Amino acid sequence: MSTHCQVTGRTPGFGKAVSHSHVRTNRRWNPNIQRKTYYVPSLGRRITVTVSAKGIKTIDRDGIDAVVARLRAQGVKL
């Protein structure tokens, strides 16, 4: 599963982990990615999307039909 949200576009953030002795090593901050299945009434079927926790909140706020329309306008295949 890729660490990319289809709704918000969130991807991992990269930086350095700094130890007590100030040794810096590379690390990454992964977004909270989930696979969710939604029923879309306008399509008459279920779709599975890879979304972050913030993407789930966006779907709850705007509705799945509005989010699917926005994704289709961007050219995402669902």
Secondary structure, DSSP 8 states (H G I E B T S, - for coil): --S--TTT----EEEEEE-TT--EEEEEE---EEEEEEEETTTTEEEEEEEEHHHHHHHHHH-HHHHHHHHHHHT---
